[in-house]
Each structure stands twice: as structure tokens, then as C-alpha cells.
Amino acid sequence: MHEVILSFGSNLGNRYENLEKALYLVNQLPGTKIKKISKIYETSPVNTPDIQKFYLNCCAVAETEYEPHIFLGFCLGIETSLGRKRPYKNAPRIIDIDLIMYDRICIKTKNLTVPHTSWKDRKFVLQPLCDLYEDRQSGKENLNHLLNKLEKQHARLFDEGGTRLLERINSAM
């Protein structure tokens, strides 16, 4: 099994429900199991070309038997099945699923870069990661140090739901 860190975000429709559906669908993939879900944060849009609503974001640790490119394909398929459209770069989205880390290895291909290229620059990833890594360390990275550099990005606790949400998606099986 491979350990993956995923980031989930939504700023269209029922944002909480969109996160819940996406987490449920990832958990339903054969050979895949979500192990832990962060708290949910409301965060400001980053690098958007237009004015957008705030996002709800969370991160999750999962185990999967799939190789990175195959797993990414499943995540993109889940986005599409939930109605994700890509009219332009950084457009509002019903759901976004990013593969942040995969077994703590580095991958750089045309279609996939792991760790995710900008995870260190996004409070909407770092804040939930702090929930997953209670020692505030991800490999050699001190998450508090990275988070302090992003004071201008907004992130506020929206819901303590990580454990409760994990219980709900597991009981729905």
C-alpha cells in the first residue's frame, strides 16, 4: 500500500457536501482507504483572475494500492463526476482534489508533480496539514515555519469535522 496526502477544495454550491462526496468517492475506490481527515477550513481564493467566493478546504491521508498516475486519474474522474468544469486556470470549482504527496517520493512528469508544486505556498493546504501532522513536521519541513510566511492568506476554522466526517463516510459504505 502507498500513503497519499490529498487536498480537497470547493467554492461552488454546497461546499461542505461537495467535500463530503469527494472524500466518500475516494474512499470507495477499490484498494483505497482514507485513514485521517483534517478539520475543515474556510480559505480565501489564491491567484485567481477574478473575484470568487471563499473555499472550504481539508486534507486527508489515504492508503492506496494504485500507482501515482493511475490514482491521479481516479481523482480527476471523481472531480468530473461531481461536475468539475475547467473553463480557465484557477476558475471557481465545485471540487478540486490535489495529490499533494505520494509515499514521500518525488515525481516530475508532464502530467504529475509530487510533492505538489505549490503546497508550501498555500495556507489552504498547510493549515489542514498541521491537523494531520500533530508534530507539525512533514519530512524535513516545519509546517509552522511555512505557515507563518503566509499571514496574508485567510484561513479560519469552519468545522472540527475531520473525525466525524471520516466516521460518516465509513458508515455510508
N, CA, C and O of each residue as an XYZ file, in Angstrom:
692
protein
N       0.841     -1.191      0.000
C       0.000      0.000      0.000
C       0.880      1.246      0.000
O       1.978      1.258      0.555
N       0.368      2.281     -0.632
C       1.069      3.554     -0.733
C       0.317      4.603      0.081
O      -0.913      4.639      0.062
N       1.052      5.455      0.795
C       0.424      6.537      1.546
C       0.367      7.786      0.680
O       1.366      8.191      0.086
N      -0.813      8.389      0.615
C      -1.004      9.616     -0.155
C      -1.606     10.694      0.743
O      -2.369     10.408      1.666
N      -1.243     11.930      0.448
C      -1.858     13.089      1.085
C      -2.637     13.805     -0.012
O      -2.089     14.136     -1.063
N      -3.907     14.037      0.245
C      -4.777     14.708     -0.710
C      -5.289     16.010     -0.112
O      -5.504     16.119      1.095
N      -5.478     16.994     -0.987
C      -6.096     18.258     -0.599
C      -7.419     18.359     -1.352
O      -7.479     18.094     -2.553
N      -8.477     18.743     -0.639
C      -9.808     18.888     -1.225
C     -10.259     20.331     -1.055
O     -10.048     20.928      0.000
N     -10.880     20.896     -2.092
C     -11.391     22.257     -2.002
C     -12.648     22.432     -2.824
O     -12.839     21.761     -3.838
N     -13.516     23.351     -2.378
C     -14.758     23.648     -3.091
C     -15.177     25.076     -2.794
O     -15.120     25.524     -1.648
N     -15.606     25.805     -3.853
C     -16.174     27.131     -3.611
C     -17.447     27.395     -4.425
O     -17.848     28.545     -4.604
N     -18.069     26.332     -4.909
C     -19.344     26.445     -5.615
C     -20.366     25.514     -4.982
O     -20.021     24.435     -4.502
N     -21.631     25.938     -4.983
C     -22.698     25.086     -4.466
C     -22.563     24.849     -2.972
O     -22.074     25.707     -2.236
N     -22.998     23.684     -2.535
C     -22.892     23.309     -1.127
C     -21.479     22.791     -0.900
O     -21.196     21.612     -1.108
N     -20.609     23.675     -0.477
C     -19.179     23.362     -0.389
C     -18.898     22.186      0.537
O     -18.086     21.322      0.205
N     -19.554     22.137      1.689
C     -19.331     21.053      2.646
C     -19.763     19.712      2.041
O     -19.043     18.717      2.126
N     -20.935     19.709      1.438
C     -21.438     18.482      0.804
C     -20.513     18.032     -0.328
O     -20.299     16.835     -0.514
N     -19.969     18.978     -1.075
C     -19.041     18.631     -2.161
C     -17.796     17.935     -1.616
O     -17.330     16.945     -2.181
N     -17.258     18.467     -0.500
C     -16.097     17.830      0.128
C     -16.458     16.420      0.590
O     -15.715     15.467      0.358
N     -17.598     16.307      1.240
C     -18.029     15.012      1.767
C     -18.186     13.984      0.641
O     -17.743     12.843      0.774
N     -18.812     14.388     -0.458
C     -18.995     13.470     -1.592
C     -17.646     13.037     -2.172
O     -17.438     11.860     -2.465
N     -16.743     13.991     -2.334
C     -15.431     13.667     -2.911
C     -14.653     12.712     -2.000
O     -14.048     11.750     -2.473
N     -14.671     12.984     -0.691
C     -13.998     12.095      0.260
C     -14.612     10.704      0.211
O     -13.894      9.704      0.213
N     -15.925     10.639      0.168
C     -16.621      9.354      0.099
C     -16.204      8.577     -1.157
O     -15.910      7.384     -1.087
N     -16.183      9.261     -2.299
C     -15.838      8.586     -3.556
C     -14.389      8.113     -3.578
O     -14.106      7.035     -4.099
N     -13.475      8.890     -3.029
C     -12.086      8.429     -2.931
C     -12.034      7.184     -2.051
O     -11.355      6.211     -2.379
N     -12.747      7.220     -0.945
C     -12.758      6.092     -0.013
C     -13.391      4.842     -0.635
O     -13.102      3.724     -0.207
N     -14.243      5.024     -1.630
C     -14.911      3.908     -2.304
C     -14.042      3.244     -3.376
O     -14.383      2.165     -3.859
N     -12.934      3.868     -3.750
C     -12.062      3.261     -4.752
C     -11.555      1.922     -4.220
O     -11.059      1.862     -3.095
N     -11.668      0.847     -5.005
C     -11.137     -0.442     -4.539
C      -9.651     -0.292     -4.195
O      -8.909      0.381     -4.911
N      -9.231     -0.910     -3.118
C      -7.824     -0.846     -2.741
C      -7.395      0.493     -2.186
O      -6.200      0.785     -2.136
N      -8.362      1.329     -1.761
C      -8.056      2.652     -1.222
C      -8.856      2.856      0.058
O     -10.028      2.488      0.137
N      -8.213      3.443      1.051
C      -8.870      3.686      2.336
C      -8.370      5.005      2.914
O      -7.167      5.195      3.097
N      -9.307      5.921      3.201
C      -8.945      7.158      3.877
C      -8.735      6.845      5.349
O      -9.593      6.242      5.995
N      -7.580      7.262      5.877
C      -7.202      6.965      7.248
C      -7.463      8.121      8.210
O      -7.770      7.900      9.382
N      -7.341      9.354      7.714
C      -7.483     10.511      8.587
C      -7.892     11.717      7.739
O      -7.431     11.883      6.610
N      -8.766     12.553      8.303
C      -9.213     13.779      7.632
C      -8.966     14.949      8.574
O      -9.253     14.870      9.769
N      -8.436     16.024      8.030
C      -8.190     17.230      8.829
C      -9.502     17.918      9.174
O     -10.574     17.516      8.723
N      -9.393     18.955      9.976
C     -10.513     19.863     10.174
C     -10.776     20.555      8.842
O      -9.959     20.486      7.923
N     -11.918     21.220      8.747
C     -12.280     21.925      7.515
C     -12.110     23.414      7.756
O     -12.537     23.950      8.778
N     -11.480     24.069      6.793
C     -11.176     25.495      6.898
C     -11.840     26.262      5.765
O     -11.957     25.768      4.644
N     -12.273     27.478      6.077
C     -12.740     28.394      5.045
C     -11.545     29.269      4.690
O     -10.934     29.888      5.561
N     -11.221     29.311      3.403
C      -9.994     29.981      2.969
C     -10.263     30.918      1.798
O     -11.208     30.738      1.030
N      -9.412     31.908      1.691
C      -9.537     32.864      0.594
C      -8.981     32.266     -0.695
O      -8.042     31.470     -0.663
N      -9.564     32.654     -1.830
C      -9.019     32.212     -3.114
C      -7.595     32.743     -3.290
O      -7.273     33.838     -2.831
N      -6.754     31.964     -3.954
C      -5.355     32.336     -4.170
C      -5.075     32.359     -5.673
O      -5.400     31.414     -6.392
N      -4.472     33.447     -6.133
C      -4.057     33.584     -7.540
C      -5.198     33.382     -8.531
O      -5.026     32.733     -9.562
N      -6.363     33.942     -8.211
C      -7.497     33.817     -9.125
C      -7.585     35.061    -10.002
O      -7.295     36.167     -9.546
N      -7.984     34.882    -11.256
C      -8.062     36.028    -12.163
C      -9.323     36.858    -11.971
O      -9.479     37.900    -12.608
N     -10.233     36.407    -11.095
C     -11.491     37.104    -10.889
C     -11.879     37.025     -9.411
O     -11.223     36.340     -8.627
N     -12.938     37.724     -9.041
C     -13.431     37.677     -7.666
C     -14.208     36.378     -7.490
O     -15.085     36.050     -8.289
N     -13.871     35.641     -6.427
C     -14.525     34.360     -6.184
C     -14.955     34.254     -4.734
O     -14.457     34.972     -3.867
N     -15.892     33.341     -4.483
C     -16.315     33.018     -3.123
C     -15.190     32.291     -2.403
O     -14.311     31.701     -3.032
N     -15.228     32.343     -1.076
C     -14.254     31.617     -0.275
C     -14.443     30.111     -0.457
O     -15.528     29.636     -0.792
N     -13.374     29.392     -0.231
C     -13.362     27.939     -0.358
C     -13.552     27.275      0.990
O     -13.291     27.874      2.033
N     -14.005     26.039      0.960
C     -13.838     25.130      2.080
C     -12.749     24.165      1.659
O     -12.759     23.657      0.538
N     -11.805     23.909      2.562
C     -10.667     23.032      2.272
C     -10.412     22.076      3.420
O     -10.665     22.385      4.584
N      -9.908     20.915      3.065
C      -9.409     19.962      4.045
C      -8.351     19.105      3.357
O      -8.211     19.125      2.134
N      -7.618     18.362      4.162
C      -6.653     17.398      3.641
C      -6.978     16.033      4.236
O      -7.631     15.932      5.275
N      -6.518     14.999      3.566
C      -6.739     13.640      4.051
C      -5.506     12.792      3.787
O      -4.780     12.999      2.814
N      -5.287     11.829      4.683
C      -4.275     10.798      4.490
C      -5.020      9.558      4.046
O      -6.008      9.164      4.666
N      -4.552      8.943      2.977
C      -5.174      7.711      2.492
C      -4.094      6.700      2.151
O      -2.929      7.046      1.958
N      -4.502      5.465      2.083
C      -3.642      4.405      1.570
C      -4.290      3.880      0.301
O      -5.511      3.751      0.219
N      -3.465      3.581     -0.678
C      -3.981      3.059     -1.934
C      -3.015      2.042     -2.511
O      -1.813      2.077     -2.245
N      -3.557      1.151     -3.295
C      -2.707      0.175     -3.989
C      -2.308      0.670     -5.374
O      -1.511      0.032     -6.063
N      -2.873      1.822     -5.782
C      -2.632      2.328     -7.135
C      -1.322      3.098     -7.251
O      -0.880      3.763     -6.314
N      -0.727      2.988     -8.410
C       0.458      3.779     -8.734
C       0.024      5.235     -8.921
O      -1.151      5.501     -9.174
N       0.961      6.179     -8.799
C       0.599      7.607     -8.766
C      -0.236      8.107     -9.946
O      -1.231      8.801     -9.736
N       0.144      7.774    -11.170
C      -0.595      8.295    -12.324
C      -2.008      7.714    -12.395
O      -2.953      8.412    -12.766
N      -2.147      6.455    -12.045
C      -3.465      5.819    -12.042
C      -4.343      6.463    -10.964
O      -5.508      6.781    -11.205
N      -3.771      6.648     -9.783
C      -4.520      7.256     -8.688
C      -4.953      8.678     -9.046
O      -6.092      9.066     -8.785
N      -4.052      9.449     -9.640
C      -4.404     10.798    -10.080
C      -5.568     10.745    -11.078
O      -6.480     11.568    -11.018
N      -5.530      9.776    -11.991
C      -6.622      9.620    -12.963
C      -7.961      9.381    -12.286
O      -8.979      9.932    -12.705
N      -7.964      8.559    -11.238
C      -9.191      8.335    -10.485
C      -9.680      9.630     -9.831
O     -10.876      9.922     -9.844
N      -8.756     10.402     -9.263
C      -9.138     11.669     -8.620
C      -9.728     12.640     -9.640
O     -10.723     13.307     -9.354
N      -9.136     12.724    -10.805
C      -9.671     13.597    -11.860
C     -11.048     13.117    -12.310
O     -11.929     13.927    -12.599
N     -11.230     11.799    -12.370
C     -12.532     11.235    -12.720
C     -13.594     11.575    -11.685
O     -14.740     11.853    -12.039
N     -13.223     11.556    -10.412
C     -14.152     11.931     -9.342
C     -14.540     13.401     -9.486
O     -15.712     13.751     -9.347
N     -13.561     14.258     -9.763
C     -13.869     15.676     -9.977
C     -14.898     15.838    -11.100
O     -15.882     16.563    -10.952
N     -14.661     15.166    -12.206
C     -15.566     15.257    -13.355
C     -16.958     14.730    -13.000
O     -17.967     15.332    -13.369
N     -17.007     13.608    -12.285
C     -18.305     13.020    -11.932
C     -19.115     13.932    -11.012
O     -20.344     13.863    -10.996
N     -18.438     14.780    -10.251
C     -19.122     15.714     -9.358
C     -19.422     17.057    -10.027
O     -19.965     17.960     -9.391
N     -19.068     17.189    -11.314
C     -19.427     18.384    -12.068
C     -18.337     19.409    -12.248
O     -18.627     20.549    -12.611
N     -17.092     19.045    -12.007
C     -15.981     19.997    -12.159
C     -15.846     20.416    -13.615
O     -15.812     19.577    -14.515
N     -15.772     21.700    -13.830
C     -15.516     22.291    -15.147
C     -14.202     23.050    -15.060
O     -13.822     23.525    -13.989
N     -13.515     23.162    -16.177
C     -12.230     23.862    -16.225
C     -12.242     24.907    -17.357
O     -11.518     24.766    -18.342
N     -13.070     25.955    -17.208
C     -13.148     26.946    -18.284
C     -11.884     27.788    -18.433
O     -11.592     28.269    -19.528
N     -11.129     27.975    -17.349
C      -9.872     28.721    -17.378
C      -9.095     28.391    -16.112
O      -9.644     27.836    -15.159
N      -7.817     28.736    -16.113
C      -6.944     28.436    -14.979
C      -7.457     29.133    -13.711
O      -7.788     30.319    -13.726
N      -7.513     28.370    -12.623
C      -7.955     28.853    -11.309
C      -9.392     29.370    -11.301
O      -9.730     30.294    -10.562
N     -10.236     28.754    -12.142
C     -11.659     29.092    -12.153
C     -12.317     28.564    -10.882
O     -11.789     27.651    -10.248
N     -13.474     29.134    -10.500
C     -14.210     28.571     -9.374
C     -14.482     27.091     -9.650
O     -14.574     26.668    -10.802
N     -14.610     26.312     -8.572
C     -14.790     24.874     -8.788
C     -15.704     24.248     -7.761
O     -15.707     24.611     -6.585
N     -16.471     23.306     -8.239
C     -17.345     22.547     -7.356
C     -16.507     21.631     -6.470
O     -16.847     21.392     -5.311
N     -15.410     21.122     -7.025
C     -14.488     20.292     -6.252
C     -13.115     20.322     -6.910
O     -12.986     20.374     -8.133
N     -12.119     20.288     -6.078
C     -10.730     20.190     -6.530
C     -10.063     19.157     -5.627
O     -10.127     19.253     -4.402
N      -9.427     18.176     -6.242
C      -8.688     17.167     -5.487
C      -7.254     17.203     -5.989
O      -6.986     16.906     -7.153
N      -6.337     17.568     -5.107
C      -4.918     17.610     -5.470
C      -4.164     16.506     -4.751
O      -4.367     16.272     -3.560
N      -3.301     15.836     -5.482
C      -2.393     14.842     -4.908
C      -1.170     15.617     -4.414
O      -0.334     16.044     -5.211
N      -1.074     15.792     -3.108
C      -0.015     16.609     -2.515
C       1.267     15.802     -2.349
O       2.348     16.262     -2.718
N       1.144     14.602     -1.796
C       2.315     13.736     -1.579
C       1.935     12.299     -1.862
O       0.781     11.895     -1.714
N       2.929     11.542     -2.272
C       2.752     10.123     -2.553
C       3.987      9.407     -2.018
O       5.079      9.539     -2.571
N       3.807      8.650     -0.942
C       4.911      7.892     -0.324
C       6.160      8.733     -0.074
O       7.260      8.188      0.015
N       6.010     10.031      0.038
C       7.161     10.923      0.278
C       8.259     10.771     -0.786
O       9.445     10.960     -0.519
N       7.816     10.424     -1.996
C       8.776     10.347     -3.096
C       8.560     11.544     -4.024
O       7.523     12.205     -3.969
N       9.539     11.807     -4.863
C       9.446     12.901     -5.830
C       9.156     12.317     -7.206
O       9.792     11.357     -7.641
N       8.179     12.920     -7.879
C       7.801     12.534     -9.233
C       7.684     13.812    -10.038
O       7.073     14.776     -9.575
N       8.246     13.843    -11.215
C       8.092     15.006    -12.080
C       7.930     14.510    -13.513
O       8.899     14.157    -14.185
N       6.688     14.496    -13.954
C       6.373     14.118    -15.327
C       5.517     15.223    -15.931
O       5.202     16.205    -15.259
N       5.146     15.065    -17.184
C       4.327     16.066    -17.855
C       2.981     16.267    -17.143
O       2.479     17.389    -17.068
N       2.402     15.182    -16.624
C       1.064     15.244    -16.050
C       1.009     15.228    -14.521
O      -0.058     15.417    -13.937
N       2.148     15.004    -13.873
C       2.116     14.875    -12.423
C       3.436     15.319    -11.801
O       4.514     14.897    -12.220
N       3.325     16.176    -10.797
C       4.478     16.563     -9.986
C       4.114     16.327     -8.530
O       3.126     16.861     -8.027
N       4.924     15.521     -7.864
C       4.737     15.210     -6.448
C       6.074     15.338     -5.764
O       7.059     14.803     -6.273
N       6.165     16.028     -4.622
C       5.080     16.742     -3.985
C       4.510     17.829     -4.903
O       5.181     18.327     -5.808
N       3.256     18.173     -4.637
C       2.565     19.200     -5.431
C       3.438     20.451     -5.474
O       4.031     20.835     -4.465
N       3.514     21.076     -6.627
C       4.451     22.180     -6.838
C       4.280     23.361     -5.896
O       5.266     24.025     -5.574
N       3.076     23.643     -5.446
C       2.901     24.858     -4.641
C       2.287     24.595     -3.265
O       1.669     25.490     -2.689
N       2.444     23.405     -2.741
C       1.844     23.092     -1.441
C       2.403     23.970     -0.325
O       1.686     24.279      0.627
N       3.646     24.370     -0.420
C       4.268     25.182      0.625
C       3.800     26.640      0.591
O       4.025     27.382      1.547
N       3.156     27.052     -0.497
C       2.741     28.441     -0.680
C       1.245     28.649     -0.475
O       0.728     29.731     -0.753
N       0.554     27.636      0.003
C      -0.895     27.710      0.109
C      -1.361     27.400      1.525
O      -1.226     26.276      2.010
N      -1.904     28.405      2.167
C      -2.404     28.217      3.521
C      -3.536     27.191      3.540
O      -3.721     26.481      4.529
N      -4.294     27.117      2.439
C      -5.405     26.169      2.387
C      -4.932     24.719      2.333
O      -5.735     23.801      2.491
N      -3.646     24.508      2.112
C      -3.063     23.163      2.218
C      -2.329     23.031      3.552
O      -2.499     22.044      4.267
N      -1.525     24.017      3.875
C      -0.702     23.932      5.089
C      -1.516     23.866      6.384
O      -1.187     23.087      7.279
N      -2.576     24.678      6.492
C      -3.352     24.671      7.730
C      -3.956     23.290      7.991
O      -3.819     22.780      9.103
N      -4.617     22.664      7.016
C      -5.120     21.307      7.257
C      -4.006     20.275      7.474
O      -4.190     19.325      8.234
N      -2.865     20.449      6.822
C      -1.748     19.515      7.033
C      -1.296     19.534      8.493
O      -0.888     18.506      9.034
N      -1.369     20.692      9.121
C      -0.994     20.781     10.537
C      -1.871     19.881     11.402
O      -1.411     19.377     12.427
N      -3.126     19.672     11.005
C      -4.005     18.759     11.735
C      -3.572     17.302     11.549
O      -3.702     16.484     12.459
N      -3.065     16.998     10.378
C      -2.670     15.617     10.081
C      -1.324     15.265     10.700
O      -1.084     14.112     11.060
N      -0.448     16.254     10.823
C       0.881     16.058     11.398
C       0.955     16.821     12.711
O       1.352     17.986     12.741
N       0.579     16.169     13.773
C       0.500     16.847     15.069
C       1.837     17.394     15.538
O       1.875     18.349     16.313
N       2.940     16.799     15.079
C       4.257     17.320     15.445
C       4.665     18.495     14.561
O       5.749     19.060     14.713
N       3.771     18.852     13.630
C       3.980     19.980     12.718
C       5.207     19.800     11.834
O       5.824     20.779     11.413
N       5.555     18.561     11.556
C       6.673     18.240     10.662
C       6.160     17.356      9.542
O       5.439     16.388      9.785
N       6.525     17.681      8.340
C       6.268     16.832      7.186
C       7.619     16.582      6.541
O       8.139     17.416      5.800
N       8.175     15.423      6.837
C       9.540     15.162      6.390
C      10.465     16.149      7.062
O      10.488     16.249      8.289
N      11.229     16.879      6.268
C      12.169     17.867      6.796
C      11.532     19.241      6.988
O      12.167     20.158      7.510
N      10.279     19.380      6.566
C       9.617     20.683      6.591
C       8.915     20.946      7.916
O       8.159     20.103      8.399
N       9.161     22.114      8.504
C       8.447     22.558      9.687
C       7.215     23.325      9.201
O       7.331     24.413      8.639
N       6.054     22.752      9.423
C       4.822     23.342      8.898
C       4.514     24.701      9.521
O       4.008     25.589      8.835
N       4.811     24.877     10.808
C       4.585     26.185     11.443
C       5.406     27.274     10.770
O       4.912     28.377     10.538
N       6.647     26.967     10.461
C       7.515     27.942      9.801
C       6.941     28.324      8.433
O       6.898     29.503      8.082
N       6.505     27.335      7.673
C       5.923     27.612      6.356
C       4.628     28.403      6.491
O       4.382     29.330      5.718
N       3.809     28.045      7.460
C       2.524     28.707      7.671
C       2.700     30.181      8.056
O       1.930     31.034      7.613
N       3.701     30.477      8.870
C       3.949     31.856      9.293
C       4.295     32.776      8.134
O       4.102     33.988      8.233
N       4.797     32.231      7.049
C       5.131     33.040      5.875
C       3.881     33.467      5.101
O       3.957     34.325      4.221
N       2.741     32.873      5.425
C       1.518     33.089      4.641
C       0.458     33.858      5.421
O      -0.736     33.597      5.276
N       0.891     34.799      6.243
C      -0.026     35.552      7.103
C      -1.128     36.267      6.333
O      -2.223     36.453      6.863
N      -0.866     36.667      5.110
C      -1.841     37.441      4.345
C      -2.957     36.583      3.765
O      -4.000     37.108      3.376
N      -2.755     35.280      3.703
C      -3.808     34.397      3.212
C      -4.761     34.071      4.355
O      -4.330     33.780      5.471
N      -6.042     34.123      4.072
C      -7.077     33.890      5.078
C      -7.368     32.393      5.210
O      -7.528     31.688      4.214
N      -7.432     31.928      6.450
C      -7.887     30.564      6.737
C      -8.470     30.561      8.139
O      -7.772     30.837      9.115
N      -9.762     30.247      8.232
C     -10.378     30.173      9.555
C     -11.066     28.823      9.688
O     -11.571     28.256      8.719
N     -11.070     28.332     10.912
C     -11.710     27.054     11.180
C     -13.189     27.148     10.840
O     -13.884     28.046     11.315
N     -13.664     26.230     10.027
C     -15.074     26.188      9.640
C     -15.804     25.078     10.380
O     -16.940     25.249     10.823
N     -15.125     23.927     10.509
C     -15.764     22.767     11.124
C     -14.692     21.848     11.676
O     -13.689     21.586     11.012
N     -14.898     21.363     12.877
C     -13.962     20.431     13.517
C     -14.031     19.045     12.883
O     -13.324     18.130     13.305
N     -14.864     18.893     11.893
C     -15.353     17.641     11.364
C     -14.466     16.518     10.934
O     -15.012     15.492     10.529
N     -13.161     16.588     10.973
C     -12.331     15.520     10.437
C     -12.703     14.126     10.878
O     -12.996     13.274     10.039
N     -12.701     13.867     12.182
C     -13.009     12.532     12.690
C     -14.464     12.181     12.423
O     -14.769     11.065     12.003
N     -15.362     13.128     12.665
C     -16.790     12.900     12.430
C     -17.054     12.618     10.953
O     -17.838     11.733     10.612
N     -16.406     13.362     10.098
C     -16.581     13.167      8.658
C     -16.062     11.799      8.229
O     -16.686     11.131      7.404
N     -14.943     11.382      8.772
C     -14.396     10.062      8.457
C     -15.368      8.970      8.898
O     -15.580      7.998      8.173
N     -15.950      9.124     10.067
C     -16.937      8.150     10.542
C     -18.147      8.100      9.613
O     -18.676      7.022      9.342
N     -18.587      9.257      9.126
C     -19.750      9.290      8.216
C     -19.457      8.625      6.889
O     -20.290      7.875      6.381
N     -18.286      8.884      6.312
C     -18.026      8.262      5.003
C     -17.773      6.764      5.158
O     -18.054      5.994      4.240
N     -17.249      6.345      6.302
C     -17.053      4.910      6.538
C     -18.368      4.199      6.812
O     -18.541      3.054      6.393
N     -19.308      4.850      7.510
C     -20.585      4.209      7.815
C     -21.503      4.184      6.599
O     -22.459      3.408      6.563
N     -21.229      5.012      5.616
C     -22.042      5.037      4.403
C     -21.696      3.876      3.471
O     -22.366      3.669      2.459
N     -20.676      3.136      3.806
C     -20.238      2.033      2.947
C     -21.159      0.836      3.066
O     -20.936     -0.182      2.410
